[in-house]
Amino acid sequence: MTSKPSRNLLVVDDEPEILSEVAAYLRRRGEAVVTASSFTEAMQIMADDAVPIDILITDGCMPDGSGIDLLQAALGRPCRPHSLIMMTGHFEESDLTPDLQAAGVVIVHKPFSLGALYRQLGPAAAAARLAEPTCDFAAA
């Protein structure tokens, strides 16, 4: 059996139970997961360009900031994530700003099953790969 290379995921949610369950499930699926329990913590992680993030999965509403703002900040990263996913019960794809729609943000509606969330990693990553490369370390 061939194993796929793990991707680096940043998972953000202010609800400890959801954050823990999502992170544990994704790790069991072979993904490398970094977690943040707030908008502020996620912004600190994303400020470090040395931390690779292939996929950002964020809650839509947190006490200290919005998932929309976090997704837009990810777009501004020199090596932006290939996939952007927002877990929410409050937004639809049509509510996203044009830049987030163009980036292929995937909305996963709460409540969701962990399997349904995991299935979105494939389509989100495939849509993002159609765009030009987001980072080229060899050019540096």
C-alpha positions in Angstrom: 0.0 0.0 0.0 1.4 3.4 -1.0 1.1 6.2 1.5 0.5 9.7 0.3 2.8 12.4 1.5 1.4 14.4 4.4 0.2 17.9 3.9 0.7 20.7 6.4 -2.7 21.8 7.8 -3.5 24.7 10.0 -6.8 24.1 11.8 -8.4 27.0 13.7 -11.4 26.9 16.0 -12.1 28.6 19.3 -14.2 25.6 20.5 -11.7 23.2 22.2 -13.7 20.0 21.5 -14.1 20.8 17.8 -10.5 21.8 17.4 -9.3 18.6 19.2 -11.6 16.2 17.3 -10.8 17.7 13.9 -7.0 17.8 14.5 -7.0 14.2 15.9 -9.0 12.9 12.9 -6.8 14.6 10.4 -3.6 13.3 12.1 -5.1 9.7 12.0 -5.5 10.3 8.2 -1.8 11.0 7.9 -1.9 14.8 7.8 0.6 17.1 9.7 -1.6 19.4 11.7 -0.9 22.6 13.6 -3.7 24.0 15.6 -4.7 27.5 16.8 -7.5 28.2 19.3 -8.1 31.8 18.3 -7.8 34.2 15.4 -4.9 35.9 17.1 -3.0 32.7 17.6 -3.6 31.7 13.9 -2.4 35.1 12.7 0.8 34.6 14.8 1.4 31.2 13.1 0.7 32.6 9.7 3.1 35.5 10.3 6.0 33.0 10.4 6.8 32.4 6.7 9.0 29.5 7.8 5.8 27.6 8.8 4.5 25.9 5.7 0.7 25.8 5.4 -0.7 23.8 2.5 -4.3 23.9 3.8 -6.0 26.3 6.1 -9.2 25.1 7.8 -10.8 27.8 9.9 -13.9 28.5 11.9 -16.1 31.3 10.5 -16.7 33.1 13.8 -14.4 33.5 16.7 -14.5 35.9 19.6 -11.3 37.8 18.5 -11.7 37.8 14.7 -13.5 36.3 11.7 -12.6 33.4 9.5 -13.1 35.7 6.5 -10.3 38.0 7.8 -8.1 35.0 8.4 -8.7 33.6 4.9 -7.9 37.0 3.4 -4.7 37.2 5.5 -3.7 33.7 4.2 -4.1 35.0 0.6 -1.5 37.7 1.4 1.1 35.2 2.6 4.2 34.9 0.4 3.6 31.1 0.3 -0.1 31.0 0.6 -2.0 27.8 1.4 -3.1 25.8 -1.7 -6.5 25.2 -0.1 -8.8 27.4 2.1 -11.7 25.9 4.0 -14.1 27.6 6.3 -16.3 25.6 8.8 -19.4 27.6 9.5 -23.1 27.7 9.9 -23.4 31.3 9.0 -21.9 31.8 5.5 -22.6 30.6 2.0 -20.1 30.6 -0.9 -22.1 33.6 -2.4 -21.3 35.6 0.9 -17.6 35.4 0.2 -15.7 38.4 -1.1 -14.7 38.1 -4.8 -11.0 37.5 -3.9 -12.0 34.5 -1.7 -14.4 33.1 -4.3 -11.6 33.4 -6.9 -9.2 31.6 -4.5 -11.7 28.7 -4.4 -12.6 28.8 -0.7 -14.7 25.8 0.3 -17.5 26.2 2.8 -18.2 23.2 5.1 -21.5 23.7 6.9 -21.8 23.0 10.6 -22.7 20.5 11.8 -20.6 18.2 9.7 -19.1 14.8 9.9 -15.3 14.5 10.1 -15.4 12.3 6.9 -17.3 15.0 5.1 -14.7 17.6 6.1 -11.9 15.3 5.0 -13.5 14.7 1.6 -13.3 18.5 1.0 -9.5 18.5 1.3 -9.3 16.8 -2.1 -11.6 19.1 -4.1 -10.2 22.2 -2.4 -6.6 21.2 -3.1 -7.5 20.3 -6.7 -9.1 23.6 -7.4 -6.2 25.5 -6.0 -3.7 23.5 -8.1 -5.3 24.9 -11.2 -4.0 28.3 -10.3 -0.4 29.3 -10.7 2.1 28.1 -8.1 1.9 30.1 -4.9 5.5 29.7 -3.7 8.8 28.8 -5.4 11.6 28.0 -2.9 14.0 27.0 -5.8 13.9 30.6 -7.1 15.2 32.0 -3.9 
